[in-house]
Amino acid sequence: MKNILVVDDLGIDLMLTRLALEECCGRGRVGITTAADGEEAYRMVGAGSFDLLLLDIKMPRVDGFEFLTRLRAEAAPQAPVIILSGSGLASDRARADALGALDYIQKAVDYAGFKRELKATLGRHGFI
């Protein structure tokens, strides 16, 4: 079973991402943990073992870029990170890439589009 940490400050986005993961990977085939911001996620990563992190960029307290910067500064092995963001800015994509993100998915306005892109990204990187 793959353990995935989903980090997002919006409850509806956490719920939709969880649902999309369950539909893409199969219910019961992935363990899904959630965090509401980068600070909480950083504590969880330090205390647990995750196969993949799905990370929003714009969050209160510690945003996704700051979280990724902290994470990459550590020498310990790290789970791959896929950015999930409402931002379609090329500068955000470039910054995520420079910080070592595995991929970048722009959150779609429609759920079906988001699920389709999430499934394609997970498949492309061998998670399903």
N, C-alpha and C positions, 0 to 999 in steps of 0.2 A: 504494500500500500504506500502510495506517495503522500507525503505530508506537505501541505501547501499553506503558506501564511499569506492572507489577503489583508493589505493595509489601505484603509480608506476612511476618511472622516464622515462620509455620508452613509447613513444606515441603509438607504434604499440601494446605493451602489454596492454595498457589502452583500445585501440580500440577492441582488441580481447576479453578481459575480459568483456567489456560492451556487445559485441555481444553474447558471451556465456551466460551471465546473462539473456539477453532478450530472448534467445532461451530456456533456462532452465526454467525460471520463467514465461515467457509470456510477450510479448511487452506491455508496459503500466501498468504492474502489479507491477513493482519495480521502485523506483526513484533512479537513479544512479548519484552520484556526484564523481568527480575525483580530485585528488591532485597529484602533481608531486614529492613531497618528504615529509618526516616526519614533517618538520617544517610547511609547508603549511597545512598538515593534522591536526596537533595539534591545529592550529588556527581554522580550520573548525569544529573540534570536540567541541571546547570550545564555538563556536557560534551556533551550530546546534544540531539536534537530529538524530542519526543514529541507525538503528536496527542491523547493521552488518558492520564490517570493513574488507576489503580484502587488505592485506598489503604485499608489497614486502619487502625484507630484504635489499638488496644492492642498496642504493640510495645515491646521494650526499647530502651534508649539514647535514641532520639528517636521519640516516638510520632506518630501521624498528625496530631493537633491541632497539636503543636509544628511539625511539618514544614509543614503548611498555613499556619500563622502566619508562618513564615520566608519561605515562597514568596510569600505575598501582600504581604509587606513590600517586595518588589523591584518596581522600575518596569518591568522587561522584560516583554514579552508572555509569557503563560503558557498552558500546556495546561489544558484543563478537567479537573477532578478529580471522580471518583465515589467516594464512600466505600463500602467493603465492610466490614461489621462484624458481629460476633456480638451486639452490643449493640442492644437494641430500645428503649433509654431515649429518651424524648422530649427530654430535655436534651442528649443526644449529637446527635440529629438537628438540634435548634435551633442548637447550637454549630457543627456542620458547615455549616449554611445561612448562619450569620452570617459564617463564614470564606470564603464564596464557593464552596462545593462545588456542583457541578452537580446532583447527585442523591445519594441514600443508599439502599443496598441492604443489607438485613439478611441475613447469611449464613444460609441455610436448613440445617436438620438433614439434609434429603434433597437429593441432588445435582440431581434433576430439577426441584425447586422453585427452587433457586438458578439453574440454567441458564435456566429460564423467565423469572425476574425479570430476570436479566442481559440476556437477549435483548430483552425488552420495553423496558428502560431504554436500551440501546444504540440501538434503533430509534426510540424517542421523541426522542432527541437527535441523530439523523441519522448515527450511526456505522456503521449497517448498512442 
